[in-house]
Amino acid sequence: MKFVCLIYSDEADPTSHPRPGSAEFEPIMAGYQKFGEEAGERVLAGEPLEPTATATSVRVRNGEVLTTDGPFAETKEQLGGFYMLECESRGEAIELAAKIPHASMGTIEVRAVPSFS
């Protein structure tokens, strides 16, 4: 069964979103390396995302394409990356999600990915 783990953190808070080159950055990256090794082949995909300032939200209303800079929702935490996992159960996905380094400083949202085939 496929699950997506959405990684949220506060981009404005340097303790939950350390910048490359900062003292906090390397230990976080080492944690992600360890997570990848432990999760192994259960990781189908995973990528960080650019900051929300680079996002564009797209909506179509009455046939007109409307774009807005940034994310659609105003929130304290922003989507910063994701993992797509192949797990036997939701429990296994949650167990792995708890090992993603940002779980200790942000939020990991776990969602099943339905199969329509």
N, C-alpha and C positions, 0 to 999 in steps of 0.2 A: 504494500500500500504506500502511496506517495503522500508526503507531507511537506509543506513549505513552512520554514521558520523565518518569520519577518523580524528583523533586528531593528529596534527603536532605541534612540538615545537623544539627549538634548544637545543639539549642535552648538549651542551657546555656552555650554558648561564644559570647560576643559578637563574636568575630572571624569566626565562620562563620554567625552568625545575628544580624546587626546590627538593633538596634531603631529604629523610626521616631524621627527627631529626633537620632540619634547622628551623629557625623561620618562614620562608615562607610556609613550608610544611603543617602545621596543618590548616591554613586558607583555603588553596587550597582543602584539603581533606574535610573540612566542606562544601565548595562550591559544591563538587561532591556529598556529602550526600544530600544537599538541592536539587540539580538537580535531583537526583534519586527519591526523595520524590515527587517532582513536576511532573516529567515525568510519574511516576507510572507505570501502566501496559503497557504503550506505549514502555517501554524499554524491548525488547525481549532478548537482551544479551548486555554485555559490559565488557570489560577487558582492563587492561593496558598491555603493551608489555615490554619485557626486552629491555635493550639498544641495539642499532644497532651493537655494538661490539660483541654481542652474535648471530647475524644473519648469516645465510648462504644462498646465492643465488644459485639456481640450474637452469641449462640450459641443454638441450640435443641438440647436434649438430652432424649431421652425425652418429647418433646412439650412440654417446659417451656422458656420463653424466659428465658435467663440474660443479664444485662447486667453489664458491668464498666466502671468508670470508666477512661478512658485507653486507649491502644493495647493490643492483645493481647500483643505481643512486647516484651520489654525489650531495647533496642538502644542503641548509642552515638549513632547518627544517627536522626533522625525524619523521616518523610515530611512535607514542608512545602509541596508544590505539584506541579503537573504541567503538561505540554503534550501535546496530541494533535496529531500531525503527519501530513501526507500527503507521503510521499517515494517516490521511484522505487526505492530500495533500502535495506537495512539500513546500508550504508556511508554513504549520504547522511544517514540519521537520526543515525548516530553522529557524523558531521561537524558537524551542527547541534547535537547534544547537547553537544559539546565547547565550543560558543560560549555556552551558558547560563552566566551569571555564577557560579552556585554550583558549577559543575564545578571551579573553582579552589580551593574551600574546603570542599566536601562531596563528594557522589557523585550522579551522574545515572544512573539505571537505565533502559535502553532495552529495550522489549519490543514485539514485533509484536502487532498486534490482528487476530486471525483474522476472516475473513468467513464467516458460516455461511449466506449466501444463494446 
